[in-house]
């Protein structure tokens, strides 16, 4: 018996572990482990938990149709997984375990412990790259070292991909008669402590749904992506990140679909489609870094010297940021959107992260954790990479003097205030000319229903730069 262990790779197509397990005639079973306590410790957002479990339900039904049973285990923490998995393998008569590799340190430690535990009962473990186009650690400098800046990584990644290419694995063929599947909602032990399992209707699951979304994006928006992606009031992005984070689609499938749409693989900004491909390469970059620098999973900065920065931990200021009460409309709109929907546009993520770290001087770790606790697409590699980039502690060629001006960012990327007025209801009736600096207009109207700016951006910017310059002394 072969056992396929699904994790953040909840798909049938282009799943190397599943594909290799289904080679040959031996019977195949599948497994998904629910770890609520560990998920809460990792700040996994409830909306992301529900999204993931909704996909597990779909996956279980689709596997059953192929004659492959999906077993569910509830194991509260990773520390308990090796024993529970060994018991299941003994019960089912498993001789081989197949899984796609994880990039996070806790998950890697869990997997090493599983390998050791299963080796004691002669179960061999087979691990595959299912989360990246190119395996983490494959893209290195000429001297065999990791890239610390994205642009040369991107060039080397494109060169390596041209040299090696990649294969898209098809979903396996049926292996027997269809099996019954009991929906998760009917299993009381599954949702105990997890709350309602009903998925958010704004985020339907299933591989067919994500491929539909991908195809619509490629047909309607990818060619204009470079011009529209930064405007939150425009549907200019792919909005595929929740599906990538849960592994409902693979990055290889995205690259292959882009190539098919264009008839070529773009190599530079001058070619249509490259800007979106470059975002996929950013995703690869952060995942490679997480494997090569395990301390990134341990709340440590990429640049060790920045650990000495005198960050603030002011709970009141942090709460105002979390709740969208900063007095800066674009920041407040972004945070209220996140809190209400579990989603935030990428440009807005950069704006609010810069505001927390460079205007309020609050530690990026608080923002990183808060995002994970709210985002449906919460992914440690991308989230940590983005926060450290914004804070000036991460892999970046020019970190500390990049300080976003929240007012001019709003004026540039939400010029008519459409996004702001959608989420900051106090400003719903304000004229576009005042929406980014509303306080004088509100004062003239005798209104005090929107907070004054928490800080003077010009003053806060100078202080942020001085914080970093002090490290050089």
N, C-alpha and C positions, 0 to 999 in steps of 0.2 A: 504493500500500500504506500502510495506517495501522498504527502500532505502539502498543500499550498497555503502559506500563511499570508493573508492579505493584511495590509496596514494602510499607508497613504498611497495606495495604488488600486483603487476600487473600480477596476475595469477588466473587461475581457480582452479587448483589442490592445495590441502592443504592450503586452504584459509578459516580460521575459520569463519570470518565475513560473507563471501559469503555462506558457508555451512549452518550456522545457519539461515541466512535470507531465504534460500531456503527450510527450513523445513516448512511443512504445505502447504496449498493451496492458500494463499494470493498472489496477484500479486507482483512481485519484479522488481524494476528498479535499475540502477547503476549510479554512478556519479564519474567523475574525475574533479578536479579543477585545472586550469592552473593559476599560480600566477607568472608571469614574473618578476615583480618588486621585490617580495620577494625572488625569486630565485637568482636574481642578488645581492641582499643584502646579501644573504647567500653564495655568491661566487660560485654558481653552474656553473660548466664548460659548455660552449656551446655544447661540444660533448656529455656530459651527458644529457643535455636537449633534444637534438635530439634523443638520444638513448631511453630515457624514453617515448617521444612522439611517436616514432616509435612503441614501445610496446603498448602504449595506442591504437594506430590504430589497431593493431592485436587483442588486447583484445576486443575492441568495435565490431569488426567483429565476433569474436567468441561468445561473449555474444548475439549478434543479432541472431546468428544461433540457440541459445538456447531459443530465444523468450524473452530475457531480454534486454531492451533498455539501452544504456549507454548515459547519458546526460553529456554534457561538459559545464562547467562554466568558464569564464575568470574573475578572481577576483584578482586584482593586488597585494594586500597584505593580510596577515593573519588577520589583524584587520578588514577587510571588509567581511571576510568569514561568521561569524555568521548571519548577516543580509541577505546576499545573499542566504545562505543555508536555512534559515527560509522561505524566499520568495519562494524558489523552493519547499520546503515541502508543503507549503500552496497551491501552484499551482497544485501539483501532488496529493494532498490528502494523504501525507505520515503520518503515525502514529508511525512508528518505524524506527530508523536509526541504521545501523550496520556498524562497522568499526574496524579495527585492531589498537591497541594502537601504539602511537609514543613514542620514547624515548628522543627526543630532547626537550629542555625547551620551545622554541618558539612554537613548534608544540603542546606540552602539554597545554600551555596556550591557544592556539587557540581552542583546543578540549574542554577545560573546559568552555570557552566562548560559544562554540556551544551548549554544554549540557544545559547551563543556558538559552540561547536564545530559544532553542527548547522546554524546559520545560514549557515556558510561553504559548505555543500553544499545550500543551499536547502531544508532540512527545517524546517518550522514546528513550534513547540512550543505545546501547549495545556495549561494548568494549571487544576486545579479544586479546590474545597474538598471533600475527602472524609473529613476527620478530625474535624470539628466540626459541630454543628447550625447554628451561625451562624459565618460566616467570621471568623477572627482579625482583630481591628482593627475589626470592625463595632460592638462594644458599647463606646461611649465616653461620657464625661461630656458635659453640655450645652456645655461649652467645647471639646469635641473632644479631651480628654485621656483617658489610660487610668485605669481604676479601680485604686486601690492597696489597697482593702479589699474583701473578698468580698461582704458583705451588700448594699451598693449596686450592685455588679456584678450580683448575682443578680436584684435588682429590675429593673434596666435590661435584663438578658438576657430575662427573662420578658416585659417590655413589647415589646421588639424582636421576639420570636418571635410574639407576638399580632399585631403589625402586619404582619409579613412572611410568617408561616407557613413551611412547608417541604414539599418533595416527596420521596417515596420512589421511587427509580428501580427499575424491575423488572429482573430478569436478562434479558439479551438473548435473542432467539429464535435458533434454529439458523441458521447462515449457509452451510451446505454439508453434505456427507457427513461422518459421523464419521471422526476421524483416529486413528491408533494413538498410544499413550502409553507411553513406557518409564519405569517407576518409578525414582525417585531411587536407591533401594537397589541398582539394577542398574548404576548409573553410577559407576565407580570414581573418576573425577576429582571427583565431587561430594563424597564423604565423606572424601577425603584430608585429613588434618589436623583433621577435624571429629569424628572418633570415630564411634561407633555412631549411626545415624540413626533407630533405633527410638524412637518417641514414648512418653512416659509414659502407661500405660493409664489413669491417673487423670484425664488430660486428653485425651479423644478429640477429634479435630478434625472439621471439616466444618460448613457452614452449617446443615444440618439439625439437628446436635447442639446447636449454640448456641441455635437457636430453640427447641428442645425444653427446654433448661435455662431459657431466659427465660420460656417459657410456664408451666413448673412454678412458678417463683418468683412470677410475677404471680398465679397461681391460689392458691398456698398460703401465701405469706409476705409479699407486699408490703404488705398492710394492717397487719401487725404489725411491719413493719421498724423503725419508730422505737423500739419497745420491745425488740426482740430483737437488733438489729444489733451491739451492743457486747459480746455474750457469746460468747466463742470456742468454748465447749463446745456451743453451740446452732447448728443450721444455719439461721441467720436472715438471711444475706446472699445476694446473687444469684450471687456467685463468677463473674462475667462478665468481670472485668478482664483475664485473659489473652487472651480473645477480642476485647475492645476494643483491647488493645495491638497485637495482630497484625492487626487490621482484619477479622476474620472476621465481625464484626457491626459496624454503624455506630451512633453515638449517636442518629442520627435514627430508626433502626429501634427503638431502645429507647424513645424518647419516644413514637413512634407506637403501639407495643404497649401502653405504659402508658395512653395516652389511650383506646385501644380497650377495654382491660380495665375502666377506670373509667367511661368514657362522658364524660369531661371531662379537661381538663388542669389539675391542681391548681396553685393560685396562692399558697397560704400554708400554714404549719404546721398550721393548723386543719383542713386537708383531707387525707383519707387519700391516701397515695401521694406526698405532697409531699416527705417526708424522703428517699426514694430519688431522686426527680427532682432534689433539691438536690445529691445526690452527683454526679449527671451534670453539674450546673452547675459544681461544684467542678472537675471534669475540664476543662470548657471554660475556666474561669478561668485555670488553670495553663497551658493551651495558648496562650491569648491572650497571657499575660504573656511566654511564651517567644519569641513573635514580636515583641512590642513592645519587649522588653528582651533583645537578643541576648546580652548579657554573662552572663545566667543560664546559658547553655550553656557558659560559660567558667570555671566554678568561682568566680564572683563572687557576693557576697551581694546580695540585693534592696535592702537598706538599706546603702549604701556605707560609712557610718560604722562599721558592725559589722566591717569588715575589720580594724580595729585591736584586736579582742578578743584577749586572750592565751590562745588555745586551747592545750590540751595535745595532744601527738602521741605519748604514752606507748605504745610498742609492746606492752608486757606487759599493760597495762590493756585496751588495744584487743583483744588476742587473747583475754583472758578474757571480754570482752563477746561477741565473735564466736562463741566456743565454748560459751557458756551456762554460765560458771563465775563468775558475779558474786556468788552467795550470796543473790540476790533471786529467789525461785521463779518469779514470773510472767515476769520478764525472761528467766531461763534457759530456761523452757519454750518461750517464743516463739522464741528464737534456735535452740534445738535443733530445733524444728518447721521453721523456715526451712531449716536446713542439710539436713534429711532429706527435705523435700518440695518445696522451691522456692516455698513459699507461706507467707504470714503474714496473719492476720486484721487488719483495719484498726485496730481499737482497740489491738491488740498493737504495731502499727507505731508508733503514737504513744507508747506506754509505753516501748518500748526506745529510741526516738529521743530522748525526753526524758531517759532514764537516761544515755545516752552523752554527751549534750551538757550536761545540767544537773547530773548527779551526778558523772560522771567528767570533765566539762569538756573532752572530746575534740572536735576539730574535726568539724563536721557533714559535711565533705567525705569523711572516711574512712567514715562510716556510709552516706552516699549511694552511694559506690562499692561498698561491700560488698553493699548491697541489690541493686544492679544486677548484680553478679556471681553472685547466687543466685536472684533472683526470676524466675519464669516470666512474670510480668506486668510486667517491668521496662519502664518508660516514663519517659523523661527528664523530661518536663514534670511529671507527677504525682509522681515520686520526688523531684525537686529541690524542688518546691513543698512537699511534705510534710515533707521534712527541714528546709528553711529555716523553715517554720512552727514546727516543734518546737524548733529551735535559737534562735528569737527574732530571726533575721536576715531573715525573709521578709515577705510581704505580710500583715500582721496588725495589728489595732487595739491589741492589748494583748500584746506579745510577751514581754518579759523576765521578768515576775513570774509567768508561767505555768510552774510546775514540778510535774510529776506526781509524786506520792508512790507509788512502785512497790508498796509494801505495801497501802495503802488501795485502789489501783487493782485489785490482785488480789482483795482482799476483796470489792470491789463487783461486779466483772465475772466472777469465777470463784469465787463464794462457797463452794462445796463442794470446790473444788480439783480438779474433774474434769479440766480441761485440764492443770493442773500435773502431776498424777499420771500422765497419759498420756505426758508427754515427759520429766519429771525422774524417772527410774526409781528414784533413791535415795530418793525420797519416796513411792513407790507404796503403801507400807503405813502411811503416817502418818495419824492421825486428822484429820478436816476441821478441827477446832478449832485445830490447830497448823500446818496446811499452809502458811500464809502467813508464819509466823514459826516455822520448825521447829527452830531451833538449841537452844533449851532442852530440847525433847523428845528430840532426838538426843543431847544431852549426858547426859541421864538414862539413855538406853539404851546409853551407852558407845560411840556411833557417831561416826565422823569421816569418813564417806564423802560428805558434802556440804559445800562450801566455806562459810566464814564470810563475812558481808557485806563486800564490798570497801571500802565507805565507809559513814559514818554519814550517812543521807539528810538529817537536819536540818542538819548542819554543811555538807554539800555544797550544799544549797539556798541557804543564806545566801551562800556564796561565789559561786554563780552569779549571784545578784541583784546582788552587789557588783561583779562583772565588768561588767555592763551599766550600772550606775549610774556607774561610773568614766568611761564615755564622755561623760557629761553635764557633767563637770567641765572 
